[in-house]
Amino acid sequence: MALRLEIDQASITDNHIARQVEFTGDLDGDERDFAVKYSVLKELSGDEPEADALEMFERFSDEIVDVCIEAALQRPSATVVAIDEGDLE
């Protein structure tokens, strides 16, 4: 059975200072914190995130969820699972 990651929509925030979108998700009953770097959004969209990072995150959420699941499995003890362009296939 494939793992599922449910994003807590109320937790999604744009941390423009750290240049990342942060959120909490439920990974098959395990609550995890994630941070998706702007560089991931740029890689997925081809555009630099400016004031539209949250819109970009939403537009590419299916791909981001898949990457987050893989990264969480690779880093099970991470307090925050940080996703950067190196995590993309």
C-alpha positions, 0 to 999 in steps of 0.5 A: 500500500502506498503512503499518503501525505495529507497537507494541513491546509491551515498550516501552509505559510510562506516564509519569505525570509527563509525563501520556503513554503512551510507546512505540516502534513499527516504521513499515514498517521505520523505528523511531520513538518515540511519546508519546500525551498523556493528553488523547488518551486522555480524548478517545477514552474520555470519562474522565480517565486515572488509574491506568488509562492503559495499559488505556485505551491498549490499549482504543483502540490501533487508533485510536491507531495510525492517528493515530500513522501520520498524525502520523509522516508529517506530522513525519518528522524528529521524534525523538519523535512526540508525539500530542495531541488536535489530531491527532485527526480 
